Amino acid sequence: MSTTPSTPATPSIDPISKPPVGRPVGHAGARVTVSERSAFAVDGFIAVFVALVLLGLLAQRIIGLVTAKVDEPSPGDVAFIVTMVLAAALVLSSVVVIQPGQTKVVQFFGRYVGTARRSGLSMLLPLTTKRSVSVRVNNFETNVLKVNDADGNPVEIAAIIVWQVADTAKAVFAVEAYKDFVKVQAEAALRHVATTHPYDDPDGHGESLRGSTDVVSGELATEVAERVRVAGVEILEVRISHLAYSPEIAQAMLQRQQASAIIAARSMIVDGAVGMVEMALERLETKDIVVLDDERKAAMVSNLLVVLCSEAKASPVVNAGSLYH
């Protein structure tokens, strides 16, 4: 009787625990289950009033015991005093002052219970830890990065990033240190965007780092926003603050730019000179001032082009004879 060897069972893979191929974990919200919600909070002045009432009851009981000249308080009096002290301390410990533009991320024994955004004096849940997180607009300038552009030329580039915390829970719990995270991701995005565009476009038909700053800034803002979304951060604006060729090729690129400028200027001068020669010949023929054959036209064109295209001032030469002698 033949037997077929058994195939070992393939372990099942949880699709939730394995990120999609080619996609960083957490960029689409996977593995980051926390999000901001409002924390329980009441007016802090109510808490202060309650604490004063408790302290008043405590003072009244103590004064009563002193007035009665009780040598040894009863267990009920001791329990009442201890209860009032603990209750007043508990109420006062839950009162916090929140500045405008600041929030309090509240945790109850390690569990996130909410974020308090109301500024002023507030009473939060007692026995909780409160961590301040600023939601004010921040900005910083990246380091000057040395990267290769789309043509392979080494360039130096830096940018100013304007950002703001939008989700305080993700900023605190999704990443280790959200400020450092934003800086590193901004530089990574800047390095990537700089490699997708050439530094300059001599033809003026495409996009370049120098000539299309608005387009490059928009692409950079989009990529930085996508990278830092996992940290609950919004990007408000991104602008390139420094852009230059690297020192080792700066002189050569400057010469190339000068040569391109000279060629463009020469081309414009030649176009203008040819137009002026055409206009001169046309007006001479129209007004019938002089009749020129092909040889005289060629000589006139040559002289006019020399005068119009020359960098130095032309010195006239008076010809007393004939053109043919």
Secondary structure, DSSP 8 states (H G I E B T S, - for coil): --------------TTTS--TTS-TTTTSTT------B---EEHHHHHHHHHHHHHHHHHHHHHHHHTT-SS--HHHHHHHHHHHHHHHHHHHTEEEE-TTEEEEEEETTEEEEEE---EEEE--TT-EEEEEE-S-EEEE---EEEE-TTS-EEEEEEEEEEEES-HHHHHHTSS-HHHHHHHHHHHHHHHHHTTS-S--TTSSS--TTT-HHHHHHHHHHHHHHHHGGGTEEEEEEEEEEEEE-HHHHHHHHHHHHHHHHHHHHHHHHHHHHHHHHHHHHHHHHHT-----HHHHHHHHHHHHHHHH-SS--------S-TT-
